[in-house]
Amino acid sequence: MNNVIELTHPLIQHKISRLRDKCTGTAEFRSLVEEIAMLMGYEALKDLPLKDVEVETPIETCMTPVIDGKNLAIVPILRAGLGMVNGIQALVPTAKIGHIGLYRDEETHEPHEYYCKLPKPISERLIVVTDPMLATGGSAIAAVDFIKQYGGKKIKFMSIIAAPEGIKRLQEAHPDIQIYVGHIDRELNSNAYICPGLGDAGDRIFGTK
């Protein structure tokens, strides 16, 4: 699992525990998702390219590093992935935002695309795909498939909690991408929900049932 990075920082783990609590309301849940995404993004973006620019300080002129170009694209899987965007964009406000819309067949649990819009040129960007939950891996695999079809090359996938089954499927389908997770949970149940999980992330972020 060399390409799987489980982020064990105490702040991330504490906030995930608050997400799991069924008594955590919509506003707090949404804020926690953003905060966790920011903390995860700090680690996931540690290899952003830099270049030196000339800056005049109050003391003297110096060469100092800045992020090189507009190289980042955040691509949430709709709809739950939207909840993670603001946290990452707070770190890199110039990041472009794409969107991939997938829905899961209630019987087969397989994903179907209904929308895909990516910033151009996608081939030149570091792409961070977001989805709070990596369950069966079907949606994640499909999203990365679409991005690669459009020319995306350097891709990272970020989820707050993941099932071992989903990680395994995503690794097998796309061994070249990095997978960042806040916590690897025990298993999927017969309905393909992560256990112990946190319920339906989309419903809890947007206050729907």
Backbone bond lengths (Angstrom), bond angles and torsions (degrees), N, CA, C in turn:
res aa  C-N    CA-C-N  psi(-1)  N-CA   C-N-CA  omega(-1)  CA-C   N-CA-C  phi
1 M - - - 1.476 - - 1.526 110.71 -
2 N 1.336 115.99 41.65 1.459 119.74 -175.70 1.519 112.51 -64.33
3 N 1.331 116.98 -27.08 1.462 119.03 -179.03 1.526 112.43 -94.12
4 V 1.343 117.62 8.01 1.462 121.94 176.76 1.526 108.83 -107.34
5 I 1.329 115.77 122.08 1.462 120.96 -178.92 1.524 107.73 -115.12
6 E 1.334 116.40 110.20 1.463 121.19 175.62 1.521 107.87 -92.95
7 L 1.312 116.11 121.13 1.457 121.90 -172.61 1.528 109.38 -90.93
8 T 1.319 115.48 108.32 1.464 121.31 -171.25 1.536 113.48 -97.99
9 H 1.321 117.36 13.32 1.464 119.87 -178.17 1.535 110.05 -55.72
10 P 1.335 117.97 136.14 1.470 120.44 -178.47 1.524 114.30 -55.06
11 L 1.334 118.16 -36.93 1.463 119.63 -179.96 1.522 111.10 -65.29
12 I 1.326 116.77 -40.53 1.468 120.38 178.11 1.519 110.23 -64.34
13 Q 1.327 116.75 -45.74 1.463 119.89 -178.56 1.521 111.81 -64.12
14 H 1.317 117.16 -40.43 1.466 121.14 178.57 1.527 110.34 -61.76
15 K 1.327 116.74 -45.14 1.462 120.33 -177.24 1.533 111.19 -69.62
16 I 1.327 117.58 -34.10 1.467 119.85 175.80 1.528 110.18 -63.94
17 S 1.319 117.26 -38.71 1.466 120.05 177.66 1.523 111.32 -61.40
18 R 1.328 117.06 -37.47 1.467 120.31 176.35 1.532 110.31 -67.09
19 L 1.340 117.59 -35.95 1.463 120.49 177.24 1.529 111.31 -63.32
20 R 1.311 116.31 -38.25 1.467 120.31 -176.32 1.530 112.31 -65.96
21 D 1.313 116.66 -31.61 1.466 121.40 -174.38 1.526 110.06 -63.29
22 K 1.335 116.05 122.26 1.467 120.00 -178.05 1.525 112.27 -65.33
23 C 1.333 117.30 -16.32 1.460 120.89 179.60 1.531 112.97 -85.00
24 T 1.317 117.75 -8.41 1.469 120.78 178.54 1.521 109.13 -70.64
25 G 1.332 116.38 121.90 1.465 121.65 -175.85 1.520 113.32 -78.45
26 T 1.324 115.03 173.62 1.462 121.55 -173.98 1.526 112.75 -58.72
27 A 1.334 117.97 -48.74 1.461 120.82 -176.00 1.524 111.08 -62.04
28 E 1.336 116.52 -45.63 1.459 119.30 179.66 1.523 110.64 -67.66
29 F 1.319 117.37 -40.16 1.468 121.43 179.69 1.529 110.01 -59.15
30 R 1.326 115.98 -46.36 1.472 120.98 -179.03 1.530 110.66 -62.40
31 S 1.321 116.83 -42.98 1.463 120.58 179.26 1.527 111.48 -64.47
32 L 1.332 116.13 -41.28 1.459 120.10 179.42 1.517 111.80 -63.26
33 V 1.325 116.98 -40.95 1.467 120.37 178.45 1.530 110.36 -60.33
34 E 1.331 116.72 -44.17 1.469 120.55 177.97 1.528 111.02 -62.64
35 E 1.339 116.90 -44.21 1.463 120.55 -178.90 1.526 111.49 -64.00
36 I 1.327 116.57 -42.59 1.467 120.15 178.68 1.516 110.24 -64.59
37 A 1.327 116.80 -42.10 1.463 120.04 179.03 1.529 110.98 -60.73
38 M 1.330 117.07 -38.83 1.466 119.82 178.34 1.525 110.93 -65.18
39 L 1.327 116.49 -44.25 1.461 119.80 179.43 1.525 111.09 -64.61
40 M 1.323 117.20 -40.08 1.456 120.89 177.82 1.521 111.12 -68.45
41 G 1.333 115.58 -38.72 1.456 119.98 179.70 1.516 112.41 -62.64
42 Y 1.327 117.06 -35.44 1.471 120.89 177.34 1.519 110.63 -54.69
43 E 1.330 116.08 -41.20 1.470 120.42 179.74 1.523 111.48 -78.92
44 A 1.323 117.04 -43.48 1.467 120.58 -174.86 1.524 112.64 -66.83
45 L 1.333 116.93 -26.26 1.468 120.42 -176.08 1.524 112.68 -99.44
46 K 1.312 117.25 17.81 1.461 119.93 -176.28 1.527 112.85 -68.01
47 D 1.345 117.76 -14.13 1.464 119.73 179.88 1.530 112.53 -107.79
48 L 1.347 116.85 19.49 1.464 118.55 173.74 1.534 109.80 -57.40
49 P 1.330 117.53 137.66 1.471 119.38 -179.06 1.528 111.86 -70.42
50 L 1.315 115.25 146.97 1.464 122.21 -179.98 1.521 110.66 -121.34
51 K 1.321 115.00 157.39 1.467 121.09 169.73 1.517 107.67 -140.94
52 D 1.316 116.12 153.94 1.465 120.77 179.48 1.523 110.40 -88.61
53 V 1.337 115.76 135.32 1.457 121.49 174.95 1.527 108.42 -127.22
54 E 1.308 114.95 160.14 1.459 120.04 179.48 1.524 109.69 -87.55
55 V 1.336 116.45 128.09 1.463 122.50 -179.71 1.526 108.35 -130.59
56 E 1.328 114.94 138.65 1.465 119.25 176.56 1.520 108.59 -97.65
57 T 1.318 116.66 112.95 1.458 121.84 176.14 1.527 108.87 -85.97
58 P 1.328 119.17 173.31 1.473 119.98 174.53 1.529 113.04 -62.71
59 I 1.338 116.68 -12.82 1.461 120.54 -176.94 1.516 112.57 -103.66
60 E 1.358 115.92 -46.29 1.463 120.20 -175.65 1.524 109.64 -163.89
61 T 1.314 115.54 176.23 1.462 122.02 174.63 1.525 108.94 -91.82
62 C 1.343 115.40 138.70 1.462 118.86 -179.89 1.523 110.39 -145.49
63 M 1.320 115.21 163.49 1.454 121.66 171.51 1.532 108.00 -95.42
64 T 1.326 116.27 130.14 1.468 119.54 -174.60 1.533 109.41 -145.89
65 P 1.345 118.94 148.82 1.468 120.61 -171.56 1.527 114.19 -80.51
66 V 1.334 114.62 143.39 1.466 122.97 171.45 1.532 107.31 -135.08
67 I 1.326 116.03 163.25 1.466 120.02 177.05 1.526 108.71 -62.40
68 D 1.309 115.74 134.28 1.458 122.61 -173.55 1.519 111.10 -82.79
69 G 1.321 116.01 104.32 1.456 121.04 173.46 1.518 113.47 72.65
70 K 1.320 114.53 -173.21 1.464 121.66 179.87 1.521 107.83 -99.22
71 N 1.335 114.86 73.48 1.459 119.44 -167.40 1.514 115.55 -99.22
72 L 1.322 118.48 -2.14 1.454 119.41 -173.33 1.523 111.55 -107.33
73 A 1.340 115.25 135.81 1.459 121.31 171.41 1.525 108.28 -125.63
74 I 1.322 116.55 130.37 1.464 122.10 174.41 1.522 106.75 -103.37
75 V 1.330 116.36 125.42 1.466 120.49 -176.60 1.526 109.21 -125.35
76 P 1.329 117.15 95.07 1.461 119.53 177.18 1.525 111.49 -75.71
77 I 1.328 115.48 144.28 1.459 120.54 169.17 1.523 106.54 -85.39
78 L 1.328 116.39 118.32 1.462 120.57 -176.95 1.527 110.60 -68.33
79 R 1.313 116.28 141.56 1.463 123.87 3.77 1.520 112.31 -105.16
80 A 1.350 116.60 -24.19 1.461 120.40 -172.50 1.525 112.55 -61.67
81 G 1.335 117.06 -32.64 1.456 120.46 -179.44 1.511 113.78 -60.20
82 L 1.346 116.73 -22.83 1.466 120.63 177.94 1.524 111.61 -59.75
83 G 1.326 116.44 -30.90 1.459 120.11 -177.30 1.509 113.78 -64.20
84 M 1.341 118.03 -18.90 1.460 121.70 -178.07 1.529 113.00 -95.49
85 V 1.328 117.05 -11.45 1.469 120.55 -171.46 1.522 112.19 -64.30
86 N 1.329 118.13 -49.14 1.466 120.37 -174.91 1.526 111.99 -60.54
87 G 1.323 116.78 -36.03 1.456 119.53 179.64 1.511 112.54 -62.61
88 I 1.335 116.58 -41.63 1.464 120.25 179.49 1.519 110.72 -75.50
89 Q 1.340 116.12 -39.09 1.465 119.53 -178.64 1.524 111.52 -67.52
90 A 1.332 117.28 -24.18 1.462 119.90 175.15 1.523 110.76 -63.28
91 L 1.333 116.48 -30.40 1.462 120.67 178.10 1.527 111.46 -78.48
92 V 1.344 116.37 -38.00 1.474 121.34 -177.75 1.527 107.87 -132.01
93 P 1.343 117.64 84.18 1.470 120.38 -175.22 1.524 114.01 -61.67
94 T 1.335 118.77 -21.88 1.464 120.88 -178.58 1.532 112.47 -83.90
95 A 1.327 117.88 -1.96 1.463 120.25 -178.65 1.525 110.75 -61.03
96 K 1.330 115.87 140.32 1.457 121.60 173.89 1.532 109.20 -85.36
97 I 1.332 115.76 153.08 1.456 121.07 -176.82 1.529 109.54 -117.82
98 G 1.336 115.90 126.11 1.455 121.01 170.44 1.517 108.80 -107.85
99 H 1.327 116.86 178.26 1.461 120.93 178.03 1.520 109.87 -146.02
100 I 1.322 115.73 137.06 1.459 121.06 172.71 1.527 107.39 -126.21
101 G 1.330 115.72 123.43 1.457 121.15 179.77 1.514 110.87 -103.20
102 L 1.324 116.15 121.96 1.457 122.37 178.36 1.522 108.59 -133.04
103 Y 1.317 116.90 145.85 1.461 119.69 169.67 1.517 108.46 -126.46
104 R 1.332 115.93 152.02 1.454 121.48 -175.66 1.517 110.71 -101.85
105 D 1.328 116.11 127.53 1.458 121.69 175.39 1.527 108.72 -63.03
106 E 1.329 116.14 127.08 1.463 120.20 -174.44 1.531 112.56 -66.17
107 E 1.333 117.11 -23.84 1.463 120.01 -178.29 1.524 112.13 -93.88
108 T 1.339 116.27 -47.95 1.475 119.50 -176.73 1.515 112.42 -89.71
109 H 1.353 117.50 -17.20 1.468 124.06 -176.77 1.531 112.12 65.33
110 E 1.340 117.19 13.49 1.464 120.53 179.88 1.529 110.08 -90.66
111 P 1.360 117.45 148.62 1.460 120.78 -176.39 1.528 112.96 -84.59
112 H 1.334 115.26 150.77 1.455 122.47 174.08 1.526 107.84 -130.75
113 E 1.330 116.65 137.15 1.472 121.16 -178.11 1.525 110.14 -83.26
114 Y 1.335 116.19 138.60 1.458 119.62 169.76 1.527 112.21 -127.69
115 Y 1.354 117.71 -7.73 1.471 119.89 179.71 1.516 109.55 -161.68
116 C 1.329 116.69 139.02 1.466 121.26 174.15 1.524 108.82 -151.77
117 K 1.321 116.36 116.51 1.466 122.62 178.42 1.522 108.14 -138.10
118 L 1.325 116.95 117.48 1.460 121.04 -175.03 1.527 110.53 -121.69
119 P 1.341 117.17 146.25 1.468 119.63 176.96 1.521 110.70 -68.34
120 K 1.331 115.50 147.14 1.463 121.02 -179.10 1.525 110.03 -109.83
121 P 1.340 117.71 149.04 1.466 127.10 -7.82 1.530 109.87 -81.41
122 I 1.310 117.53 120.05 1.465 121.23 -175.70 1.520 111.48 -66.97
123 S 1.327 117.07 -25.40 1.470 121.01 -177.23 1.521 112.68 -66.31
124 E 1.336 117.34 -21.34 1.464 121.18 -175.82 1.531 112.81 -97.76
125 R 1.321 117.51 3.49 1.463 120.48 -172.56 1.524 112.62 -110.91
126 L 1.331 114.29 150.90 1.451 120.72 164.06 1.519 106.40 -79.79
127 I 1.326 116.82 125.44 1.459 121.83 -172.79 1.527 109.26 -111.78
128 V 1.328 116.13 124.78 1.460 121.39 175.90 1.525 107.71 -110.17
129 V 1.327 116.07 112.06 1.463 121.95 178.08 1.522 108.03 -91.10
130 T 1.326 117.25 130.59 1.460 120.23 -176.42 1.525 112.01 -118.89
131 D 1.310 115.52 137.80 1.461 124.07 171.68 1.524 105.81 -158.69
132 P 1.327 118.93 121.75 1.464 119.24 -175.31 1.524 114.56 -57.47
133 M 1.350 116.82 -26.15 1.460 120.03 -175.03 1.532 110.56 -129.64
134 L 1.322 115.35 128.99 1.459 122.02 173.71 1.524 106.02 -109.18
135 A 1.331 116.54 98.69 1.465 121.36 -173.35 1.526 110.81 -98.26
136 T 1.329 117.32 -90.79 1.466 119.84 178.63 1.521 111.90 -76.02
137 G 1.331 116.00 -21.81 1.461 121.03 -176.02 1.512 113.16 91.49
138 G 1.335 117.47 -8.84 1.459 120.23 -176.28 1.516 113.75 -60.49
139 S 1.329 117.35 -47.86 1.468 120.38 -179.20 1.525 111.25 -66.13
140 A 1.319 116.84 -41.27 1.463 120.79 179.68 1.522 110.68 -62.30
141 I 1.326 116.96 -45.30 1.466 120.92 179.22 1.516 110.22 -61.41
142 A 1.337 117.00 -45.89 1.462 120.76 -179.23 1.524 111.00 -62.64
143 A 1.329 117.20 -42.42 1.462 120.62 -179.78 1.528 111.13 -61.83
144 V 1.317 116.53 -46.20 1.469 120.17 179.29 1.530 110.06 -65.67
145 D 1.333 117.25 -37.64 1.470 120.74 175.33 1.523 110.50 -55.30
146 F 1.352 116.56 -49.50 1.455 120.76 -178.17 1.528 111.06 -61.78
147 I 1.318 116.61 -44.07 1.464 120.40 -179.00 1.519 110.75 -61.95
148 K 1.310 117.05 -42.90 1.472 120.30 178.11 1.524 111.14 -65.40
149 Q 1.325 117.64 -37.10 1.456 120.60 178.25 1.526 111.45 -62.02
150 Y 1.330 115.96 -31.46 1.459 120.61 178.53 1.531 112.59 -87.47
151 G 1.319 117.26 1.84 1.458 120.68 175.04 1.509 115.76 106.30
152 G 1.330 118.57 1.66 1.458 120.57 178.53 1.519 111.36 -66.06
153 K 1.326 116.49 139.68 1.460 121.13 -175.29 1.527 112.72 -122.69
154 K 1.320 117.41 -48.85 1.460 120.43 -176.46 1.524 108.46 -99.85
155 I 1.340 115.99 104.35 1.456 121.47 -170.03 1.528 110.18 -126.19
156 K 1.322 115.12 135.91 1.464 122.25 172.10 1.524 107.12 -121.97
157 F 1.326 116.01 142.23 1.456 120.50 177.11 1.527 108.14 -113.80
158 M 1.335 116.45 134.79 1.455 120.48 -175.95 1.527 110.28 -128.85
159 S 1.338 116.45 122.57 1.460 120.68 174.92 1.525 109.20 -135.66
160 I 1.321 115.70 151.93 1.458 120.49 -176.82 1.526 110.68 -78.36
161 I 1.327 116.94 -46.42 1.462 119.85 172.69 1.522 109.13 -129.19
162 A 1.333 116.07 152.09 1.462 120.91 -177.02 1.514 110.15 -143.57
163 A 1.318 115.40 147.86 1.458 121.59 172.82 1.523 108.50 -92.37
164 P 1.337 118.29 146.20 1.467 120.53 178.03 1.523 112.52 -55.96
165 E 1.341 116.62 -35.12 1.466 120.41 -179.47 1.533 111.18 -63.61
166 G 1.335 116.25 -42.28 1.456 120.53 -179.50 1.519 112.15 -68.15
167 I 1.328 116.07 -40.80 1.462 120.11 177.63 1.526 110.42 -59.95
168 K 1.335 116.22 -45.39 1.462 121.23 -178.37 1.532 111.40 -61.50
169 R 1.335 116.19 -45.04 1.471 119.68 -179.96 1.519 111.73 -65.03
170 L 1.333 116.82 -42.01 1.464 120.45 -179.25 1.527 110.55 -66.78
171 Q 1.321 116.65 -40.36 1.458 120.34 177.26 1.523 111.61 -61.69
172 E 1.324 115.84 -44.41 1.461 119.97 -178.00 1.524 111.58 -66.43
173 A 1.334 116.78 -38.11 1.463 120.59 -178.61 1.521 112.26 -76.34
174 H 1.350 116.26 -35.85 1.468 120.95 -175.35 1.530 109.92 -137.57
175 P 1.323 117.58 73.11 1.468 120.45 -177.08 1.523 113.86 -67.95
176 D 1.343 117.44 -9.67 1.461 121.29 -175.77 1.528 112.93 -90.10
177 I 1.337 119.32 -6.04 1.463 119.34 -176.94 1.525 110.69 -101.01
178 Q 1.325 115.73 157.01 1.462 121.53 174.88 1.526 108.75 -93.11
179 I 1.328 115.67 138.04 1.461 122.11 -177.80 1.529 107.92 -117.64
180 Y 1.319 116.59 117.94 1.466 122.02 178.41 1.524 108.83 -107.93
181 V 1.328 116.65 125.61 1.464 120.86 179.37 1.521 109.57 -131.32
182 G 1.340 114.80 146.50 1.453 119.76 177.29 1.519 112.03 -79.30
183 H 1.333 116.45 -35.46 1.458 120.23 178.40 1.520 109.59 -157.63
184 I 1.336 116.99 136.26 1.457 121.88 174.31 1.526 107.62 -94.23
185 D 1.332 116.34 113.68 1.459 121.23 -177.49 1.531 111.27 -82.43
186 R 1.330 115.80 -178.68 1.469 121.08 -169.65 1.529 113.21 -71.59
187 E 1.358 117.12 -51.49 1.461 119.31 -171.29 1.522 110.44 -171.50
188 L 1.340 115.02 174.02 1.455 122.33 168.28 1.524 108.80 -95.59
189 N 1.337 116.13 145.57 1.461 118.30 173.52 1.530 109.69 -90.68
190 S 1.319 117.30 -174.08 1.469 121.10 -174.97 1.520 112.76 -66.65
191 N 1.335 117.20 -18.11 1.469 121.50 177.14 1.525 112.18 -97.02
192 A 1.338 116.88 10.92 1.466 123.55 179.47 1.523 112.88 65.52
193 Y 1.333 116.82 29.57 1.456 120.95 171.23 1.527 109.92 -97.56
194 I 1.340 115.41 143.82 1.461 120.42 179.97 1.520 109.65 -72.14
195 C 1.341 115.96 135.41 1.469 122.11 177.45 1.528 109.52 -118.36
196 P 1.342 119.84 131.52 1.465 125.84 2.73 1.520 114.37 -75.19
197 G 1.317 118.25 -19.86 1.453 121.86 171.36 1.510 115.23 62.82
198 L 1.344 114.10 -158.70 1.465 120.58 179.41 1.520 111.27 -150.07
199 G 1.338 116.02 19.24 1.457 119.62 -177.69 1.519 110.70 84.97
200 D 1.314 116.87 -156.88 1.469 123.09 179.28 1.523 108.36 -88.06
201 A 1.330 116.33 110.64 1.465 120.29 -175.11 1.530 111.48 -62.36
202 G 1.330 117.38 -41.01 1.463 119.80 -179.86 1.515 112.18 -61.54
203 D 1.329 116.59 -46.08 1.462 119.90 178.43 1.516 111.66 -62.00
204 R 1.317 117.02 -38.55 1.456 119.98 -176.68 1.537 112.24 -76.91
205 I 1.318 117.72 -29.82 1.461 121.42 176.36 1.528 110.68 -71.52
206 F 1.335 116.10 -42.84 1.473 120.54 -171.57 1.516 113.27 -102.23
207 G 1.340 117.63 -1.15 1.449 120.62 176.10 1.514 113.87 72.73
208 T 1.332 116.72 29.81 1.472 120.87 179.83 1.524 109.12 -111.32
209 K 1.327 115.04 166.14 1.466 120.68 178.06 1.511 109.85 -130.53
